[in-house]
Amino acid sequence: MSQLHTLGIDRTAEAVYRLMLDEPEHGVAELSTALALPDSDIRAALDQLAELNLLHASPHPEDALRPVPPSVGIQLLLSLREGELRRSQQEFADAQVAALTLLRQHAVAASSRHHVDVLTGVDEIRMRLEQLAHDATAPLMSFMPGGAQTRATLDASRPLDTALLERGVPMRTLYQASVRNDPATLSYARWLTSQGAHVRTAAVLPLRMVLFTGQAALLPIDPENTGRGALQLQGPGILTALAALFEAIWDQADDFGTATDREHDDNGLTGQERQLLRLLSQGHTDTVAARRLGLGVRTTRRIMAELMTRLGAHSRFEAGAEAVRRGWLD
């Protein structure tokens, strides 16, 4: 694959362009000989480069083609591609809003059915959690995204967690790796493990979830605004699917006693840096990436700026392309 494939330049066209920059007088025959390629491939590559405005006609002779300097041609393609990426990001954000709206509307419409119950207000959610915890005997699984947990959340969780653990209910909790930077949440996670719970961390978690095996699962109506309420889901199909999601992320997460999210891989990246590059390469904005990683926007931008410096990139698009070229991203 060409290093410039994301700009619409295939391997042959890139080779032709690079050679023409070194030997601008070369015609089809010379290019064909130098690159050991048939004339038809060379002509197709020249057509591609011309369409991308990387070649221009020279008046001496009139039918000759000359390469446009990379500082002009490639920079223009980068600017155009970055504009396309920004439009894609906005389209993705719009689609995400539309999808969440549809999900909320469907959840409300289904609230009268047996498998879905809409809970509004913190008090109603806590009462339902207490009821489910009182009846629980099977394992409890939970996602706790957002990094640092609020003091109110931790204080409300301790009595329920204590009661469950004292009754011998198996408990597994997934926090985001950024909780290691928050003393209160870190202390709570250590307390959980000391009481027999199992805790792991992952760079990214999908949404907040508390799953009582065989009973019900509680998820936010709006993952971007958990204060809007929660959905209680029941039924073997949905609970099995949510449990499978939990297990898939749990298997890839780090034990709480380790800190591999801060260790560097062969490319010198931490797990958090690698996830940030992946999120931004998928078109997510800084704000969305920060939320997914449980970090502040300013912290996320600082990490990204450091990555761009290491990559020698001047834009997010260049950083993503260079990260792929270096093999930092799959």
C-alpha positions in Angstrom: 0.0 0.0 0.0 1.2 3.5 -0.9 2.3 5.7 2.0 0.1 8.4 0.3 -2.9 6.2 -0.4 -5.2 8.3 1.9 -4.5 11.2 -0.5 -5.7 9.1 -3.5 -2.2 8.2 -4.7 -1.5 4.5 -5.3 1.9 2.8 -5.1 2.8 3.1 -8.8 1.7 6.8 -9.0 3.8 7.5 -5.8 6.9 5.9 -7.3 6.4 7.8 -10.6 5.9 11.1 -8.7 9.0 10.6 -6.6 11.2 9.7 -9.6 9.9 12.7 -11.6 10.8 15.0 -8.7 14.4 13.7 -9.0 14.4 13.4 -12.8 11.9 16.0 -14.1 13.1 15.5 -17.7 12.1 11.8 -17.8 9.3 10.8 -20.2 7.2 7.7 -20.4 10.0 5.6 -21.8 12.6 6.6 -19.2 10.2 6.2 -16.3 9.2 2.8 -17.6 12.8 1.7 -17.8 13.8 3.1 -14.4 10.9 1.6 -12.6 10.7 -1.6 -14.6 7.1 -1.1 -15.4 5.1 -1.3 -18.6 4.3 1.9 -20.5 0.6 1.4 -19.8 1.2 1.4 -16.0 3.3 4.6 -16.3 0.6 6.3 -18.4 -2.1 5.3 -15.9 0.0 6.7 -13.1 0.6 10.0 -15.0 -3.2 10.3 -15.5 -3.8 9.8 -11.8 -1.2 12.4 -10.9 -2.6 14.9 -13.4 -6.1 14.5 -12.0 -4.7 15.3 -8.6 -2.9 18.4 -9.9 0.5 17.0 -9.1 1.6 17.4 -12.7 1.5 20.4 -15.0 2.2 20.9 -18.7 5.6 22.4 -19.5 5.9 24.8 -22.5 9.3 23.3 -23.5 8.2 21.0 -25.2 4.5 21.7 -25.1 3.4 18.1 -24.5 5.8 17.4 -21.6 4.6 17.0 -18.0 6.5 18.3 -15.0 5.9 17.5 -11.4 4.3 20.1 -9.1 6.6 20.6 -6.0 5.3 18.7 -2.9 5.2 22.0 -1.0 2.4 23.1 -3.3 0.7 19.9 -4.6 0.8 17.6 -1.6 0.0 20.4 0.8 -3.1 21.2 -1.2 -4.2 17.5 -1.1 -3.6 17.5 2.6 -5.8 20.6 3.1 -8.5 19.1 0.9 -8.4 15.8 2.8 -8.4 17.5 6.2 -11.5 19.4 5.1 -13.2 16.1 4.1 -12.3 14.7 7.5 -13.8 17.6 9.3 -17.0 17.2 7.3 -17.0 13.5 8.1 -16.5 14.3 11.8 -19.5 16.6 11.7 -21.6 14.1 9.8 -20.7 11.4 12.4 -21.6 13.7 15.3 -25.0 14.5 13.6 -25.6 10.8 13.0 -24.7 10.1 16.7 -27.2 12.6 17.9 -29.9 11.3 15.6 -29.2 7.7 16.7 -29.3 8.6 20.4 -32.6 10.5 19.9 -34.1 7.4 18.1 -32.9 5.1 21.0 -34.4 7.4 23.6 -37.7 7.6 21.7 -37.8 3.9 21.3 -37.0 3.3 25.0 -39.9 5.6 26.1 -42.3 4.0 23.6 -41.3 0.6 25.0 -41.5 1.5 28.6 -44.9 0.0 29.0 -43.7 -3.4 27.9 -42.4 -6.0 30.3 -38.7 -5.7 29.5 -38.1 -2.0 29.8 -38.7 0.4 32.7 -37.9 4.1 32.7 -36.5 5.5 35.9 -36.3 9.2 36.4 -34.4 11.0 39.2 -31.5 10.0 41.3 -33.8 8.8 44.2 -35.8 6.4 42.0 -32.6 5.0 40.5 -31.0 4.4 44.0 -34.2 2.8 45.3 -34.2 0.4 42.3 -30.6 -0.4 42.8 -31.3 -1.2 46.5 -34.1 -3.5 45.5 -32.1 -5.4 43.0 -29.1 -5.6 45.3 -31.3 -7.0 48.1 -32.5 -9.8 45.8 -29.1 -10.5 44.1 -27.4 -13.8 44.5 -25.7 -14.1 41.1 -22.7 -12.1 39.9 -22.8 -8.4 39.6 -21.0 -6.7 36.7 -20.6 -3.0 36.2 -19.0 -0.4 33.9 -18.0 2.9 35.6 -16.8 5.2 32.8 -15.9 8.9 33.2 -12.7 8.6 35.2 -13.1 10.1 38.6 -16.3 9.2 40.3 -18.2 11.9 42.3 -18.1 11.8 46.1 -21.9 11.4 46.1 -21.6 8.3 43.8 -19.0 6.7 46.0 -20.9 7.4 49.2 -24.1 5.9 47.7 -22.3 2.9 46.4 -20.5 1.8 49.6 -23.5 0.5 51.6 -24.8 -1.5 48.6 -21.4 -2.9 47.8 -20.8 -3.8 51.4 -24.1 -5.7 51.7 -23.5 -7.6 48.4 -19.9 -8.6 49.3 -20.9 -9.6 52.9 -23.5 -12.0 51.3 -20.8 -13.4 49.1 -22.2 -12.1 45.8 -19.4 -12.1 43.2 -18.7 -8.6 42.0 -16.6 -7.3 39.0 -16.2 -3.7 38.2 -14.5 -2.0 35.3 -13.2 1.6 35.8 -11.5 3.8 33.2 -7.7 3.9 33.5 -7.8 7.6 34.4 -9.2 6.8 37.8 -5.6 6.2 38.8 -5.2 10.0 38.8 -8.1 10.5 41.3 -7.3 9.7 45.0 -10.9 9.3 46.1 -11.9 6.8 43.3 -8.5 5.1 43.6 -9.1 4.6 47.3 -12.6 3.2 46.7 -11.3 0.8 44.1 -8.7 -0.5 46.6 -11.3 -0.9 49.2 -13.4 -3.0 46.8 -10.5 -5.3 46.1 -9.7 -5.6 49.8 -13.3 -6.8 50.4 -13.1 -9.5 47.7 -14.4 -7.7 44.6 -12.5 -7.9 41.3 -11.5 -4.6 39.7 -10.0 -3.9 36.3 -9.3 -0.8 34.3 -9.7 -0.1 30.5 -8.8 3.0 28.6 -12.3 3.3 27.1 -15.7 2.1 28.3 -18.9 2.2 26.3 -21.3 3.6 28.9 -22.3 3.3 32.5 -24.0 0.0 33.3 -24.9 -2.1 36.4 -25.8 -5.7 35.4 -27.4 -8.0 38.0 -27.0 -11.5 36.4 -30.4 -13.1 35.7 -32.3 -10.1 37.1 -31.9 -6.8 35.2 -29.5 -4.2 33.9 -29.5 -0.5 34.5 -28.2 1.8 31.8 -28.5 5.6 31.3 -31.3 6.9 29.0 -28.7 9.3 27.6 -25.0 8.2 28.0 -24.0 11.9 27.5 -26.3 13.1 30.3 -26.8 10.5 33.0 -28.9 12.9 35.0 -31.8 12.3 32.6 -32.6 9.0 34.1 -32.0 5.3 33.6 -33.5 2.3 31.8 -34.0 -1.0 33.6 -33.8 -3.8 31.0 -35.0 -7.3 31.6 -35.2 -10.5 29.6 -32.6 -13.2 28.8 -31.8 -12.0 25.4 -30.7 -8.4 26.3 -29.0 -9.5 29.5 -27.0 -12.2 27.7 -25.9 -9.6 25.1 -24.9 -7.1 27.8 -23.0 -9.8 29.7 -21.1 -10.8 26.6 -20.2 -7.1 26.0 -18.9 -6.9 29.6 -16.8 -10.1 29.2 -15.3 -9.0 26.0 -14.0 -5.7 27.5 -13.1 -7.5 30.8 -10.8 -9.9 29.0 -8.9 -7.1 27.4 -8.7 -4.9 30.6 -5.8 -4.6 33.0 -6.0 -5.9 36.6 -6.3 -3.1 39.0 -3.0 -4.1 40.7 -1.1 -3.4 37.5 -0.7 -0.2 35.6 -0.2 -1.3 32.0 -2.2 1.6 30.8 0.9 3.7 31.8 3.5 1.3 30.4 4.9 1.9 26.9 4.5 -0.5 24.0 7.2 -1.2 21.4 6.3 2.1 19.7 6.7 4.1 22.9 2.9 4.6 23.3 0.9 4.2 26.5 -2.4 2.5 26.3 -4.1 5.8 26.8 -2.1 7.5 24.0 -2.9 4.6 21.6 -6.6 4.8 22.4 -6.6 8.6 21.8 -5.0 8.2 18.4 -7.5 5.5 17.5 -10.5 7.6 18.6 -9.3 10.7 16.6 -8.5 8.6 13.6 -12.1 7.4 13.7 -13.3 11.0 13.4 -14.1 11.7 17.0 -13.7 15.3 18.2 -11.5 16.3 21.2 -14.6 16.6 23.4 -15.9 13.1 22.5 -12.4 11.5 22.8 -12.0 13.2 26.3 -15.3 11.9 27.4 -14.6 8.3 26.2 -11.2 8.3 27.9 -12.5 9.9 31.1 -10.2 12.8 30.8 -10.6 16.6 30.7 -10.6 18.2 27.2 -7.5 20.3 28.1 -5.7 17.1 29.2 -6.7 15.3 26.0 -5.5 18.2 23.8 -2.2 18.4 25.7 -1.6 14.6 25.1 -2.6 15.0 21.4 -0.2 18.0 21.0 2.6 15.9 22.5 1.8 13.0 20.1 1.8 15.4 17.1 5.2 16.7 18.1 6.5 13.1 18.3 5.0 12.4 14.9 6.3 15.6 13.3 2.7 16.4 12.3 1.1 19.8 11.9 -2.5 18.6 11.9 -4.7 15.8 13.3 -4.9 14.3 9.8 -1.2 14.3 9.3 -0.8 12.7 12.8 -3.3 10.0 11.9 -1.6 9.2 8.6 1.8 9.2 10.1 0.7 6.9 13.0 -0.7 4.4 10.4 2.5 4.6 8.4 4.6 3.9 11.4 2.4 1.0 12.4 1.2 2.6 15.6 -2.4 1.8 14.7 -3.9 -1.4 13.3 
